[in-house]
Amino acid sequence: METITKKPLFEIPVHVFLSGGAPWGFTLRGGLEHREPLLITKVEEGSKAAAVSLQVGDELVNINEVPLSGYRQEAICLVKGSHKTLSLVVKR
């Protein structure tokens, strides 16, 4: 018998604020260049990302108050440009 996973009717935006500088402790995958949403695919145990409850499967939509166009390279540049703090909005 096949299991059907239901997608929620709406996604909740979650705002998180990381401080202390890189490494932040999460990995991104996807992006418009791959025709996929920008998703958190790994959260390192004990990391700054884990401390603010980022989760695998969260979709990244905003970095440092910059709405993302959806391209992975853009997201990577914004994250790497964050030296002491990193503000994220994800859809969960």
N, C-alpha and C positions, 0 to 999 in steps of 0.2 A: 504494500500500500504506500502511495506517495504522500509525503508530507508537504502541505502547502503553507508557505510563510506569508502572512498578511503584512502588508506595508501599512504603517499608521496613516490615518486620514490627514494628519498634518504633522509637520516637523517643527520642533521647538528650537528657536535660536538660543544658543548657550554662549555667554560671554566669559572668557577666561583671561587672566592676566598673569603672566610669568615674569619673574624677576631674577636677577643674578647673573645674566649672561649665558651664552652658549657653553656647553651643549644643552639644548632644550629637552631632548629625549623622546622625539617622535619622528616617524618616517611618513612621507607623503607618497601617494601613487595616483596615477590617472592624469586628468587634465584634458582640455579640449583637443590637444594634439593627438590624444589617444581615444577621443570620443567617449570619455568617461568623466564622471565627477572627480574633483580633487578630494581624495579620501585619506584619512589617517589609517595607516595599515599596521603600525607598530607603535606601542608606547613602552618605553624602557621602565622596568620596575625600579622604583626609588628615584625616578627622574623628576625634574621640574614639571614636565607634562603630566606625569602620574599624580603629582601633588595637587594639581588643579583639576583632576578627574577627567582629562582628555580620554577618549575611548576609541578603540579600533572601530572603524565604520563611521566616525564623525566626518561630515563633509565640511571642508574649509571654505568659507564664503567671504571672510574679511580679515585682513592683517593690518594691525596698527591703524585702524579706522580707514583703510583703503579697501573699497569693495573690489573683489577680484573679478577679472574677466573670465577666469576659468583655466588659464594656461599655467601649467606646472612651473615653467621657467620663471614666470612672473612671481609666483608664490615663493619659490626658492630664493630669488633675489631679495624680496621683502624680508624674509626670515633671516637671511645672512646679513642684511643691513641693520638688524636689530642687535644692538650691542649690550645694553643693560636690561632692557625690558622688552616684552613681546605681548601684544594684545591680540587676541584671536576671537572671532565669532565663528562658531560651527553650527551646522544643522544636525540635530540628533533625532 
